[in-house]
Amino acid sequence: MSRQIQIRRGNAAENDAFTGAIGEVTMDTTNNTLRVHDGITAGGTKLAKQSEIPTIPEIPTVPPCVPSDTYDTVTLTGNGMQYSAPENGWFTVRARSTATHGYVFLTNENNGINSGYNIYSGNFVIICNIPASKGQIIRIDYDNVTFDFVRFVHAK
């Protein structure tokens, strides 16, 4: 025959006022949850139900691909500009710093991948590449640079 194990239980108010022994577990009958006690904290630590744990969104990945010789020249419309990838490929920038502090940052807005550089002295070349799947949004932020080119390189 099996054994039954029963733990202390009480409603939410009773659990809030209770300071259990170190490692003691109690049941909150109002919220149907468990609490773990440390011998000091009134109410213990509430344990989350599975339904209360937020799901982590899946990070989109860029399919493995090889760059082609085909690219589109991208016209910049200003700092913070966003560009939607027409297909799988890379957003590529080559720029030169024109001041003591020049920078270029590329961000894939869909998955948070970043590529960028801060230059702390003038006259340096900055090259940034960032992968993008079709439809993903790439953002470009920059200051104190002149661009040699801004391109979207298509995948083979």
N, CA, C and O atoms as a GROMACS GRO file, in nm:
protein
  624
    1MET      N    1   0.084  -0.117   0.000
    1MET     CA    2   0.000   0.000   0.000
    1MET      C    3   0.089   0.124   0.000
    1MET      O    4   0.193   0.125   0.065
    2SER      N    5   0.048   0.229  -0.072
    2SER     CA    6   0.128   0.351  -0.082
    2SER      C    7   0.107   0.439   0.041
    2SER      O    8   0.009   0.424   0.114
    3ARG      N    9   0.201   0.528   0.063
    3ARG     CA   10   0.193   0.620   0.176
    3ARG      C   11   0.145   0.756   0.128
    3ARG      O   12   0.166   0.793   0.013
    4GLN      N   13   0.083   0.827   0.214
    4GLN     CA   14   0.038   0.962   0.184
    4GLN      C   15   0.125   1.059   0.261
    4GLN      O   16   0.152   1.042   0.380
    5ILE      N   17   0.170   1.163   0.190
    5ILE     CA   18   0.248   1.269   0.254
    5ILE      C   19   0.165   1.396   0.249
    5ILE      O   20   0.110   1.432   0.144
    6GLN      N   21   0.156   1.462   0.362
    6GLN     CA   22   0.078   1.584   0.366
    6GLN      C   23   0.166   1.695   0.423
    6GLN      O   24   0.238   1.674   0.520
    7ILE      N   25   0.160   1.814   0.360
    7ILE     CA   26   0.240   1.927   0.408
    7ILE      C   27   0.147   2.030   0.471
    7ILE      O   28   0.025   2.025   0.451
    8ARG      N   29   0.204   2.124   0.546
    8ARG     CA   30   0.123   2.230   0.604
    8ARG      C   31   0.055   2.307   0.492
    8ARG      O   32   0.109   2.324   0.383
    9ARG      N   33  -0.064   2.351   0.521
    9ARG     CA   34  -0.138   2.427   0.421
    9ARG      C   35  -0.223   2.531   0.491
    9ARG      O   36  -0.256   2.520   0.610
   10GLY      N   37  -0.259   2.634   0.414
   10GLY     CA   38  -0.344   2.741   0.465
   10GLY      C   39  -0.376   2.836   0.351
   10GLY      O   40  -0.318   2.827   0.243
   11ASN      N   41  -0.468   2.926   0.376
   11ASN     CA   42  -0.503   3.020   0.269
   11ASN      C   43  -0.389   3.120   0.250
   11ASN      O   44  -0.289   3.115   0.321
   12ALA      N   45  -0.405   3.214   0.154
   12ALA     CA   46  -0.299   3.308   0.120
   12ALA      C   47  -0.260   3.395   0.241
   12ALA      O   48  -0.142   3.417   0.265
   13ALA      N   49  -0.358   3.443   0.316
   13ALA     CA   50  -0.331   3.529   0.432
   13ALA      C   51  -0.254   3.453   0.540
   13ALA      O   52  -0.162   3.507   0.601
   14GLU      N   53  -0.292   3.329   0.562
   14GLU     CA   54  -0.222   3.248   0.663
   14GLU      C   55  -0.079   3.222   0.619
   14GLU      O   56   0.013   3.227   0.701
   15ASN      N   57  -0.059   3.193   0.488
   15ASN     CA   58   0.077   3.171   0.437
   15ASN      C   59   0.160   3.298   0.446
   15ASN      O   60   0.278   3.292   0.479
   16ASP      N   61   0.099   3.414   0.416
   16ASP     CA   62   0.172   3.541   0.422
   16ASP      C   63   0.225   3.569   0.562
   16ASP      O   64   0.332   3.628   0.577
   17ALA      N   65   0.152   3.528   0.663
   17ALA     CA   66   0.190   3.555   0.802
   17ALA      C   67   0.283   3.449   0.860
   17ALA      O   68   0.337   3.468   0.969
   18PHE      N   69   0.301   3.337   0.791
   18PHE     CA   70   0.376   3.224   0.845
   18PHE      C   71   0.523   3.231   0.807
   18PHE      O   72   0.557   3.257   0.691
   19THR      N   73   0.610   3.209   0.905
   19THR     CA   74   0.754   3.197   0.880
   19THR      C   75   0.791   3.053   0.909
   19THR      O   76   0.800   3.011   1.025
   20GLY      N   77   0.813   2.978   0.802
   20GLY     CA   78   0.843   2.836   0.817
   20GLY      C   79   0.990   2.811   0.844
   20GLY      O   80   1.073   2.901   0.831
   21ALA      N   81   1.021   2.690   0.882
   21ALA     CA   82   1.159   2.650   0.909
   21ALA      C   83   1.238   2.646   0.778
   21ALA      O   84   1.179   2.643   0.669
   22ILE      N   85   1.369   2.647   0.789
   22ILE     CA   86   1.454   2.641   0.670
   22ILE      C   87   1.422   2.514   0.592
   22ILE      O   88   1.428   2.403   0.646
   23GLY      N   89   1.387   2.531   0.463
   23GLY     CA   90   1.356   2.417   0.377
   23GLY      C   91   1.214   2.366   0.388
   23GLY      O   92   1.177   2.272   0.318
   24GLU      N   93   1.133   2.426   0.474
   24GLU     CA   94   0.995   2.382   0.487
   24GLU      C   95   0.913   2.428   0.367
   24GLU      O   96   0.932   2.539   0.317
   25VAL      N   97   0.821   2.344   0.322
   25VAL     CA   98   0.732   2.375   0.210
   25VAL      C   99   0.590   2.380   0.264
   25VAL      O  100   0.548   2.292   0.339
   26THR      N  101   0.515   2.484   0.224
   26THR     CA  102   0.374   2.494   0.262
   26THR      C  103   0.291   2.512   0.136
   26THR      O  104   0.343   2.550   0.031
   27MET      N  105   0.161   2.485   0.149
   27MET     CA  106   0.071   2.501   0.035
   27MET      C  107  -0.022   2.618   0.061
   27MET      O  108  -0.082   2.630   0.168
   28ASP      N  109  -0.034   2.704  -0.041
   28ASP     CA  110  -0.127   2.817  -0.039
   28ASP      C  111  -0.256   2.766  -0.104
   28ASP      O  112  -0.260   2.748  -0.226
   29THR      N  113  -0.359   2.743  -0.023
   29THR     CA  114  -0.484   2.684  -0.076
   29THR      C  115  -0.570   2.786  -0.152
   29THR      O  116  -0.661   2.746  -0.224
   30THR      N  117  -0.542   2.915  -0.137
   30THR     CA  118  -0.614   3.017  -0.213
   30THR      C  119  -0.568   3.017  -0.359
   30THR      O  120  -0.649   3.021  -0.451
   31ASN      N  121  -0.436   3.012  -0.378
   31ASN     CA  122  -0.378   3.023  -0.512
   31ASN      C  123  -0.330   2.889  -0.568
   31ASN      O  124  -0.278   2.882  -0.680
   32ASN      N  125  -0.346   2.782  -0.490
   32ASN     CA  126  -0.299   2.649  -0.531
   32ASN      C  127  -0.154   2.650  -0.575
   32ASN      O  128  -0.119   2.600  -0.682
   33THR      N  129  -0.069   2.708  -0.488
   33THR     CA  130   0.075   2.712  -0.514
   33THR      C  131   0.150   2.667  -0.390
   33THR      O  132   0.094   2.653  -0.281
   34LEU      N  133   0.279   2.645  -0.410
   34LEU     CA  134   0.366   2.608  -0.299
   34LEU      C  135   0.455   2.725  -0.261
   34LEU      O  136   0.481   2.814  -0.342
   35ARG      N  137   0.500   2.724  -0.136
   35ARG     CA  138   0.594   2.825  -0.088
   35ARG      C  139   0.708   2.753  -0.017
   35ARG      O  140   0.686   2.656   0.056
   36VAL      N  141   0.828   2.801  -0.038
   36VAL     CA  142   0.947   2.744   0.026
   36VAL      C  143   0.995   2.845   0.129
   36VAL      O  144   1.003   2.965   0.100
   37HIS      N  145   1.029   2.797   0.248
   37HIS     CA  146   1.065   2.886   0.358
   37HIS      C  147   1.213   2.879   0.390
   37HIS      O  148   1.280   2.778   0.366
   38ASP      N  149   1.264   2.992   0.446
   38ASP     CA  150   1.406   3.000   0.481
   38ASP      C  151   1.429   3.023   0.630
   38ASP      O  152   1.542   3.046   0.672
   39GLY      N  153   1.322   3.017   0.710
   39GLY     CA  154   1.336   3.037   0.854
   39GLY      C  155   1.336   3.184   0.894
   39GLY      O  156   1.340   3.214   1.013
   40ILE      N  157   1.333   3.277   0.796
   40ILE     CA  158   1.341   3.420   0.826
   40ILE      C  159   1.226   3.499   0.762
   40ILE      O  160   1.164   3.583   0.827
   41THR      N  161   1.198   3.470   0.637
   41THR     CA  162   1.104   3.551   0.559
   41THR      C  163   0.960   3.508   0.582
   41THR      O  164   0.924   3.393   0.557
   42ALA      N  165   0.877   3.602   0.632
   42ALA     CA  166   0.735   3.572   0.649
   42ALA      C  167   0.673   3.549   0.511
   42ALA      O  168   0.694   3.627   0.419
   43GLY      N  169   0.598   3.443   0.499
   43GLY     CA  170   0.533   3.410   0.372
   43GLY      C  171   0.617   3.322   0.282
   43GLY      O  172   0.565   3.263   0.188
   44GLY      N  173   0.746   3.312   0.310
   44GLY     CA  174   0.833   3.229   0.227
   44GLY      C  175   0.845   3.282   0.085
   44GLY      O  176   0.808   3.396   0.057
   45THR      N  177   0.897   3.200  -0.001
   45THR     CA  178   0.911   3.234  -0.143
   45THR      C  179   0.807   3.157  -0.221
   45THR      O  180   0.802   3.034  -0.215
   46LYS      N  181   0.722   3.231  -0.295
   46LYS     CA  182   0.617   3.167  -0.374
   46LYS      C  183   0.679   3.102  -0.496
   46LYS      O  184   0.762   3.162  -0.563
   47LEU      N  185   0.638   2.980  -0.525
   47LEU     CA  186   0.683   2.911  -0.646
   47LEU      C  187   0.580   2.932  -0.756
   47LEU      O  188   0.459   2.923  -0.732
   48ALA      N  189   0.628   2.959  -0.875
   48ALA     CA  190   0.539   2.986  -0.988
   48ALA      C  191   0.482   2.856  -1.042
   48ALA      O  192   0.547   2.752  -1.044
   49LYS      N  193   0.356   2.866  -1.088
   49LYS     CA  194   0.296   2.756  -1.162
   49LYS      C  195   0.350   2.762  -1.304
   49LYS      O  196   0.397   2.867  -1.348
   50GLN      N  197   0.344   2.653  -1.375
   50GLN     CA  198   0.392   2.651  -1.512
   50GLN      C  199   0.321   2.757  -1.596
   50GLN      O  200   0.382   2.819  -1.684
   51SER      N  201   0.192   2.777  -1.570
   51SER     CA  202   0.115   2.874  -1.648
   51SER      C  203   0.158   3.018  -1.621
   51SER      O  204   0.124   3.108  -1.698
   52GLU      N  205   0.232   3.042  -1.512
   52GLU     CA  206   0.277   3.177  -1.477
   52GLU      C  207   0.416   3.208  -1.532
   52GLU      O  208   0.462   3.322  -1.522
   53ILE      N  209   0.482   3.109  -1.587
   53ILE     CA  210   0.617   3.129  -1.639
   53ILE      C  211   0.606   3.175  -1.784
   53ILE      O  212   0.548   3.105  -1.867
   54PRO      N  213   0.661   3.294  -1.815
   54PRO     CA  214   0.649   3.343  -1.953
   54PRO      C  215   0.730   3.255  -2.048
   54PRO      O  216   0.836   3.203  -2.013
   55THR      N  217   0.678   3.239  -2.166
   55THR     CA  218   0.751   3.163  -2.266
   55THR      C  219   0.856   3.252  -2.328
   55THR      O  220   0.835   3.372  -2.346
   56ILE      N  221   0.968   3.194  -2.361
   56ILE     CA  222   1.076   3.267  -2.426
   56ILE      C  223   1.057   3.254  -2.575
   56ILE      O  224   1.052   3.142  -2.628
   57PRO      N  225   1.046   3.366  -2.645
   57PRO     CA  226   1.025   3.355  -2.789
   57PRO      C  227   1.146   3.293  -2.857
   57PRO      O  228   1.260   3.317  -2.817
   58GLU      N  229   1.121   3.215  -2.957
   58GLU     CA  230   1.229   3.154  -3.032
   58GLU      C  231   1.299   3.262  -3.112
   58GLU      O  232   1.234   3.344  -3.178
   59ILE      N  233   1.431   3.262  -3.106
   59ILE     CA  234   1.508   3.361  -3.180
   59ILE      C  235   1.519   3.315  -3.324
   59ILE      O  236   1.568   3.205  -3.352
   60PRO      N  237   1.473   3.399  -3.416
   60PRO     CA  238   1.484   3.358  -3.556
   60PRO      C  239   1.630   3.349  -3.596
   60PRO      O  240   1.713   3.429  -3.554
   61THR      N  241   1.660   3.253  -3.676
   61THR     CA  242   1.798   3.235  -3.722
   61THR      C  243   1.805   3.264  -3.870
   61THR      O  244   1.706   3.255  -3.943
   62VAL      N  245   1.923   3.298  -3.913
   62VAL     CA  246   1.946   3.320  -4.055
   62VAL      C  247   1.993   3.188  -4.113
   62VAL      O  248   2.090   3.130  -4.063
   63PRO      N  249   1.927   3.138  -4.217
   63PRO     CA  250   1.970   3.012  -4.275
   63PRO      C  251   2.112   3.024  -4.327
   63PRO      O  252   2.152   3.129  -4.377
   64PRO      N  253   2.190   2.915  -4.316
   64PRO     CA  254   2.326   2.921  -4.368
   64PRO      C  255   2.321   2.952  -4.518
   64PRO      O  256   2.246   2.889  -4.593
   65CYS      N  257   2.399   3.048  -4.560
   65CYS     CA  258   2.401   3.083  -4.701
   65CYS      C  259   2.534   3.146  -4.736
   65CYS      O  260   2.606   3.197  -4.650
   66VAL      N  261   2.565   3.143  -4.864
   66VAL     CA  262   2.690   3.195  -4.915
   66VAL      C  263   2.659   3.325  -4.988
   66VAL      O  264   2.560   3.332  -5.062
   67PRO      N  265   2.741   3.429  -4.970
   67PRO     CA  266   2.713   3.553  -5.041
   67PRO      C  267   2.732   3.536  -5.191
   67PRO      O  268   2.818   3.461  -5.237
   68SER      N  269   2.651   3.608  -5.264
   68SER     CA  270   2.664   3.605  -5.409
   68SER      C  271   2.740   3.729  -5.454
   68SER      O  272   2.783   3.810  -5.371
   69ASP      N  273   2.755   3.744  -5.584
   69ASP     CA  274   2.817   3.865  -5.639
   69ASP      C  275   2.714   3.973  -5.664
   69ASP      O  276   2.746   4.081  -5.714
   70THR      N  277   2.589   3.944  -5.629
   70THR     CA  278   2.479   4.038  -5.655
   70THR      C  279   2.449   4.118  -5.530
   70THR      O  280   2.436   4.062  -5.421
   71TYR      N  281   2.438   4.248  -5.546
   71TYR     CA  282   2.401   4.333  -5.433
   71TYR      C  283   2.316   4.449  -5.480
   71TYR      O  284   2.319   4.487  -5.597
   72ASP      N  285   2.241   4.505  -5.387
   72ASP     CA  286   2.163   4.627  -5.410
   72ASP      C  287   2.232   4.739  -5.335
   72ASP      O  288   2.268   4.723  -5.218
   73THR      N  289   2.250   4.852  -5.400
   73THR     CA  290   2.301   4.970  -5.332
   73THR      C  291   2.186   5.030  -5.252
   73THR      O  292   2.077   5.050  -5.304
   74VAL      N  293   2.212   5.058  -5.126
   74VAL     CA  294   2.109   5.112  -5.036
   74VAL      C  295   2.135   5.261  -5.018
   74VAL      O  296   2.246   5.302  -4.985
   75THR      N  297   2.034   5.340  -5.039
   75THR     CA  298   2.044   5.485  -5.018
   75THR      C  299   2.002   5.516  -4.875
   75THR      O  300   1.890   5.486  -4.834
   76LEU      N  301   2.094   5.577  -4.802
   76LEU     CA  302   2.062   5.613  -4.663
   76LEU      C  303   1.968   5.732  -4.660
   76LEU      O  304   1.987   5.830  -4.732
   77THR      N  305   1.867   5.723  -4.577
   77THR     CA  306   1.772   5.833  -4.561
   77THR      C  307   1.791   5.905  -4.429
   77THR      O  308   1.717   5.998  -4.398
   78GLY      N  309   1.890   5.863  -4.352
   78GLY     CA  310   1.919   5.930  -4.226
   78GLY      C  311   1.957   5.833  -4.117
   78GLY      O  312   1.938   5.712  -4.130
   79ASN      N  313   2.011   5.887  -4.010
   79ASN     CA  314   2.050   5.807  -3.894
   79ASN      C  315   1.927   5.738  -3.838
   79ASN      O  316   1.821   5.800  -3.826
   80GLY      N  317   1.938   5.610  -3.804
   80GLY     CA  318   1.826   5.533  -3.751
   80GLY      C  319   1.740   5.472  -3.860
   80GLY      O  320   1.634   5.416  -3.832
   81MET      N  321   1.785   5.483  -3.985
   81MET     CA  322   1.710   5.428  -4.098
   81MET      C  323   1.691   5.278  -4.082
   81MET      O  324   1.778   5.209  -4.029
   82GLN      N  325   1.578   5.228  -4.128
   82GLN     CA  326   1.551   5.084  -4.125
   82GLN      C  327   1.538   5.033  -4.268
   82GLN      O  328   1.485   5.102  -4.356
   83TYR      N  329   1.587   4.911  -4.290
   83TYR     CA  330   1.587   4.850  -4.423
   83TYR      C  331   1.532   4.709  -4.409
   83TYR      O  332   1.578   4.634  -4.323
   84SER      N  333   1.436   4.672  -4.492
   84SER     CA  334   1.378   4.537  -4.489
   84SER      C  335   1.451   4.449  -4.591
   84SER      O  336   1.458   4.482  -4.709
   85ALA      N  337   1.505   4.337  -4.544
   85ALA     CA  338   1.580   4.247  -4.632
   85ALA      C  339   1.487   4.187  -4.738
   85ALA      O  340   1.386   4.126  -4.702
   86PRO      N  341   1.518   4.205  -4.867
   86PRO     CA  342   1.432   4.152  -4.972
   86PRO      C  343   1.440   4.000  -4.983
   86PRO      O  344   1.348   3.937  -5.036
   87GLU      N  345   1.548   3.942  -4.934
   87GLU     CA  346   1.568   3.796  -4.931
   87GLU      C  347   1.681   3.768  -4.834
   87GLU      O  348   1.731   3.861  -4.771
   88ASN      N  349   1.723   3.642  -4.820
   88ASN     CA  350   1.833   3.610  -4.730
   88ASN      C  351   1.961   3.674  -4.781
   88ASN      O  352   1.987   3.674  -4.902
   89GLY      N  353   2.041   3.728  -4.690
   89GLY     CA  354   2.168   3.788  -4.730
   89GLY      C  355   2.230   3.866  -4.616
   89GLY      O  356   2.210   3.835  -4.499
   90TRP      N  357   2.307   3.970  -4.652
   90TRP     CA  358   2.380   4.052  -4.555
   90TRP      C  359   2.364   4.198  -4.588
   90TRP      O  360   2.362   4.238  -4.704
   91PHE      N  361   2.352   4.278  -4.483
   91PHE     CA  362   2.358   4.422  -4.495
   91PHE      C  363   2.503   4.457  -4.467
   91PHE      O  364   2.556   4.422  -4.362
   92THR      N  365   2.568   4.526  -4.559
   92THR     CA  366   2.711   4.553  -4.551
   92THR      C  367   2.738   4.702  -4.566
   92THR      O  368   2.681   4.768  -4.653
   93VAL      N  369   2.826   4.754  -4.481
   93VAL     CA  370   2.860   4.895  -4.480
   93VAL      C  371   3.012   4.911  -4.474
   93VAL      O  372   3.079   4.840  -4.398
   94ARG      N  373   3.065   5.003  -4.553
   94ARG     CA  374   3.204   5.044  -4.535
   94ARG      C  375   3.205   5.196  -4.527
   94ARG      O  376   3.153   5.264  -4.615
   95ALA      N  377   3.264   5.248  -4.419
   95ALA     CA  378   3.265   5.392  -4.395
   95ALA      C  379   3.400   5.433  -4.340
   95ALA      O  380   3.481   5.350  -4.299
   96ARG      N  381   3.423   5.562  -4.340
   96ARG     CA  382   3.546   5.619  -4.283
   96ARG      C  383   3.509   5.721  -4.177
   96ARG      O  384   3.419   5.804  -4.196
   97SER      N  385   3.580   5.714  -4.065
   97SER     CA  386   3.552   5.811  -3.959
   97SER      C  387   3.606   5.948  -4.001
   97SER      O  388   3.713   5.957  -4.061
   98THR      N  389   3.532   6.051  -3.968
   98THR     CA  390   3.570   6.187  -4.006
   98THR      C  391   3.601   6.274  -3.885
   98THR      O  392   3.635   6.392  -3.900
   99ALA      N  393   3.589   6.218  -3.767
   99ALA     CA  394   3.610   6.296  -3.645
   99ALA      C  395   3.669   6.206  -3.538
   99ALA      O  396   3.691   6.086  -3.558
  100THR      N  397   3.695   6.266  -3.424
  100THR     CA  398   3.752   6.192  -3.313
  100THR      C  399   3.664   6.077  -3.270
  100THR      O  400   3.714   5.971  -3.231
  101HIS      N  401   3.535   6.096  -3.276
  101HIS     CA  402   3.445   5.988  -3.237
  101HIS      C  403   3.348   5.961  -3.351
  101HIS      O  404   3.249   6.032  -3.368
  102GLY      N  405   3.377   5.858  -3.429
  102GLY     CA  406   3.286   5.815  -3.534
  102GLY      C  407   3.235   5.676  -3.500
  102GLY      O  408   3.304   5.598  -3.435
  103TYR      N  409   3.114   5.646  -3.544
  103TYR     CA  410   3.064   5.511  -3.518
  103TYR      C  411   2.964   5.470  -3.624
  103TYR      O  412   2.899   5.554  -3.687
  104VAL      N  413   2.953   5.337  -3.641
  104VAL     CA  414   2.849   5.275  -3.723
  104VAL      C  415   2.800   5.154  -3.645
  104VAL      O  416   2.881   5.073  -3.600
  105PHE      N  417   2.669   5.141  -3.629
  105PHE     CA  418   2.609   5.024  -3.567
  105PHE      C  419   2.496   4.973  -3.653
  105PHE      O  420   2.410   5.050  -3.696
  106LEU      N  421   2.495   4.843  -3.678
  106LEU     CA  422   2.386   4.776  -3.748
  106LEU      C  423   2.316   4.687  -3.647
  106LEU      O  424   2.382   4.619  -3.568
  107THR      N  425   2.184   4.687  -3.648
  107THR     CA  426   2.107   4.602  -3.556
  107THR      C  427   1.998   4.531  -3.634
  107THR      O  428   1.924   4.593  -3.710
  108ASN      N  429   1.989   4.399  -3.616
  108ASN     CA  430   1.878   4.323  -3.671
  108ASN      C  431   1.764   4.339  -3.571
  108ASN      O  432   1.769   4.282  -3.462
  109GLU      N  433   1.663   4.418  -3.606
  109GLU     CA  434   1.554   4.450  -3.516
  109GLU      C  435   1.471   4.328  -3.478
  109GLU      O  436   1.401   4.331  -3.376
  110ASN      N  437   1.477   4.219  -3.558
  110ASN     CA  438   1.396   4.101  -3.531
  110ASN      C  439   1.457   4.010  -3.425
  110ASN      O  440   1.385   3.944  -3.351
  111ASN      N  441   1.591   4.007  -3.417
  111ASN     CA  442   1.651   3.915  -3.321
  111ASN      C  443   1.758   3.980  -3.233
  111ASN      O  444   1.821   3.911  -3.153
  112GLY      N  445   1.779   4.109  -3.247
  112GLY     CA  446   1.871   4.180  -3.158
  112GLY      C  447   2.018   4.159  -3.187
  112GLY      O  448   2.102   4.204  -3.108
  113ILE      N  449   2.053   4.093  -3.298
  113ILE     CA  450   2.194   4.076  -3.331
  113ILE      C  451   2.251   4.212  -3.371
  113ILE      O  452   2.188   4.287  -3.446
  114ASN      N  453   2.370   4.244  -3.319
  114ASN     CA  454   2.434   4.373  -3.347
  114ASN      C  455   2.569   4.353  -3.414
  114ASN      O  456   2.637   4.253  -3.392
  115SER      N  457   2.606   4.450  -3.494
  115SER     CA  458   2.740   4.459  -3.551
  115SER      C  459   2.774   4.606  -3.553
  115SER      O  460   2.696   4.685  -3.606
  116GLY      N  461   2.887   4.644  -3.496
  116GLY     CA  462   2.917   4.786  -3.498
  116GLY      C  463   3.051   4.818  -3.440
  116GLY      O  464   3.117   4.735  -3.377
  117TYR      N  465   3.092   4.942  -3.464
  117TYR     CA  466   3.222   4.988  -3.417
  117TYR      C  467   3.213   5.132  -3.372
  117TYR      O  468   3.142   5.213  -3.430
  118ASN      N  469   3.287   5.161  -3.266
  118ASN     CA  470   3.314   5.298  -3.223
  118ASN      C  471   3.459   5.326  -3.258
  118ASN      O  472   3.546   5.244  -3.230
  119ILE      N  473   3.487   5.440  -3.319
  119ILE     CA  474   3.623   5.479  -3.352
  119ILE      C  475   3.655   5.604  -3.270
  119ILE      O  476   3.582   5.703  -3.275
  120TYR      N  477   3.764   5.599  -3.196
  120TYR     CA  478   3.796   5.709  -3.107
  120TYR      C  479   3.903   5.802  -3.160
  120TYR      O  480   3.949   5.891  -3.089
  121SER      N  481   3.946   5.781  -3.284
  121SER     CA  482   4.034   5.878  -3.350
  121SER      C  483   3.996   5.880  -3.497
  121SER      O  484   3.940   5.783  -3.547
  122GLY      N  485   4.026   5.987  -3.565
  122GLY     CA  486   3.980   6.005  -3.702
  122GLY      C  487   4.052   5.918  -3.803
  122GLY      O  488   4.154   5.856  -3.772
  123ASN      N  489   3.998   5.917  -3.926
  123ASN     CA  490   4.057   5.855  -4.043
  123ASN      C  491   4.077   5.704  -4.030
  123ASN      O  492   4.184   5.653  -4.065
  124PHE      N  493   3.978   5.632  -3.984
  124PHE     CA  494   3.979   5.486  -3.980
  124PHE      C  495   3.867   5.433  -4.068
  124PHE      O  496   3.763   5.497  -4.083
  125VAL      N  497   3.889   5.315  -4.126
  125VAL     CA  498   3.785   5.250  -4.206
  125VAL      C  499   3.702   5.161  -4.115
  125VAL      O  500   3.757   5.087  -4.033
  126ILE      N  501   3.571   5.169  -4.129
  126ILE     CA  502   3.478   5.087  -4.052
  126ILE      C  503   3.405   4.997  -4.150
  126ILE      O  504   3.346   5.044  -4.247
  127ILE      N  505   3.409   4.866  -4.124
  127ILE     CA  506   3.335   4.771  -4.209
  127ILE      C  507   3.244   4.690  -4.117
  127ILE      O  508   3.290   4.630  -4.020
  128CYS      N  509   3.115   4.690  -4.148
  128CYS     CA  510   3.018   4.615  -4.068
  128CYS      C  511   2.936   4.526  -4.161
  128CYS      O  512   2.898   4.568  -4.271
  129ASN      N  513   2.908   4.405  -4.116
  129ASN     CA  514   2.821   4.311  -4.187
  129ASN      C  515   2.724   4.253  -4.087
  129ASN      O  516   2.760   4.225  -3.972
  130ILE      N  517   2.601   4.234  -4.130
  130ILE     CA  518   2.504   4.169  -4.042
  130ILE      C  519   2.413   4.081  -4.127
  130ILE      O  520   2.362   4.127  -4.229
  131PRO      N  521   2.391   3.955  -4.086
  131PRO     CA  522   2.304   3.867  -4.164
  131PRO      C  523   2.157   3.904  -4.143
  131PRO      O  524   2.118   3.957  -4.039
  132ALA      N  525   2.078   3.874  -4.245
  132ALA     CA  526   1.934   3.899  -4.234
  132ALA      C  527   1.859   3.798  -4.320
  132ALA      O  528   1.899   3.769  -4.433
  133SER      N  529   1.752   3.745  -4.266
  133SER     CA  530   1.661   3.659  -4.343
  133SER      C  531   1.560   3.749  -4.412
  133SER      O  532   1.538   3.863  -4.372
  134LYS      N  533   1.499   3.696  -4.515
  134LYS     CA  534   1.400   3.771  -4.590
  134LYS      C  535   1.296   3.833  -4.496
  134LYS      O  536   1.239   3.764  -4.411
  135GLY      N  537   1.273   3.963  -4.513
  135GLY     CA  538   1.172   4.034  -4.434
  135GLY      C  539   1.222   4.091  -4.302
  135GLY      O  540   1.152   4.172  -4.241
  136GLN      N  541   1.340   4.050  -4.256
  136GLN     CA  542   1.390   4.104  -4.130
  136GLN      C  543   1.432   4.250  -4.149
  136GLN      O  544   1.473   4.290  -4.258
  137ILE      N  545   1.420   4.326  -4.041
  137ILE     CA  546   1.448   4.470  -4.046
  137ILE      C  547   1.587   4.496  -3.990
  137ILE      O  548   1.619   4.454  -3.879
  138ILE      N  549   1.668   4.568  -4.068
  138ILE     CA  550   1.802   4.608  -4.024
  138ILE      C  551   1.799   4.759  -4.000
  138ILE      O  552   1.749   4.835  -4.083
  139ARG      N  553   1.853   4.800  -3.886
  139ARG     CA  554   1.859   4.942  -3.852
  139ARG      C  555   2.005   4.985  -3.855
  139ARG      O  556   2.093   4.912  -3.810
  140ILE      N  557   2.032   5.105  -3.909
  140ILE     CA  558   2.168   5.158  -3.912
  140ILE      C  559   2.172   5.290  -3.835
  140ILE      O  560   2.094   5.381  -3.860
  141ASP      N  561   2.264   5.296  -3.740
  141ASP     CA  562   2.290   5.418  -3.663
  141ASP      C  563   2.434   5.457  -3.687
  141ASP      O  564   2.523   5.372  -3.690
  142TYR      N  565   2.459   5.587  -3.704
  142TYR     CA  566   2.595   5.630  -3.735
  142TYR      C  567   2.613   5.777  -3.699
  142TYR      O  568   2.516   5.851  -3.680
  143ASP      N  569   2.740   5.818  -3.689
  143ASP     CA  570   2.772   5.959  -3.668
  143ASP      C  571   2.919   5.979  -3.703
  143ASP      O  572   3.002   5.890  -3.681
  144ASN      N  573   2.950   6.095  -3.757
  144ASN     CA  574   3.088   6.134  -3.789
  144ASN      C  575   3.158   6.036  -3.883
  144ASN      O  576   3.274   6.001  -3.860
  145VAL      N  577   3.088   5.992  -3.987
  145VAL     CA  578   3.146   5.903  -4.086
  145VAL      C  579   3.103   5.946  -4.227
  145VAL      O  580   3.000   6.010  -4.244
  146THR      N  581   3.184   5.910  -4.326
  146THR     CA  582   3.143   5.919  -4.466
  146THR      C  583   3.140   5.776  -4.518
  146THR      O  584   3.226   5.695  -4.483
  147PHE      N  585   3.041   5.745  -4.600
  147PHE     CA  586   3.022   5.608  -4.646
  147PHE      C  587   3.089   5.585  -4.781
  147PHE      O  588   3.071   5.663  -4.875
  148ASP      N  589   3.166   5.475  -4.790
  148ASP     CA  590   3.218   5.430  -4.918
  148ASP      C  591   3.106   5.355  -4.990
  148ASP      O  592   3.086   5.372  -5.110
  149PHE      N  593   3.032   5.272  -4.914
  149PHE     CA  594   2.914   5.205  -4.970
  149PHE      C  595   2.824   5.152  -4.859
  149PHE      O  596   2.869   5.124  -4.748
  150VAL      N  597   2.696   5.138  -4.894
  150VAL     CA  598   2.597   5.073  -4.810
  150VAL      C  599   2.523   4.979  -4.905
  150VAL      O  600   2.464   5.023  -5.003
  151ARG      N  601   2.527   4.850  -4.875
  151ARG     CA  602   2.473   4.749  -4.968
  151ARG      C  603   2.395   4.642  -4.895
  151ARG      O  604   2.414   4.617  -4.776
  152PHE      N  605   2.305   4.578  -4.972
  152PHE     CA  606   2.247   4.452  -4.931
  152PHE      C  607   2.301   4.347  -5.028
  152PHE      O  608   2.272   4.352  -5.148
  153VAL      N  609   2.380   4.253  -4.976
  153VAL     CA  610   2.440   4.147  -5.058
  153VAL      C  611   2.348   4.026  -5.053
  153VAL      O  612   2.321   3.972  -4.945
  154HIS      N  613   2.302   3.982  -5.168
  154HIS     CA  614   2.210   3.868  -5.177
  154HIS      C  615   2.286   3.737  -5.156
  154HIS      O  616   2.404   3.726  -5.189
  155ALA      N  617   2.216   3.640  -5.099
  155ALA     CA  618   2.273   3.506  -5.081
  155ALA      C  619   2.259   3.426  -5.209
  155ALA      O  620   2.170   3.452  -5.290
  156LYS      N  621   2.347   3.328  -5.227
  156LYS     CA  622   2.337   3.240  -5.345
  156LYS      C  623   2.221   3.146  -5.327
  156LYS      O  624   2.195   3.064  -5.415
   0.00000   0.00000   0.00000
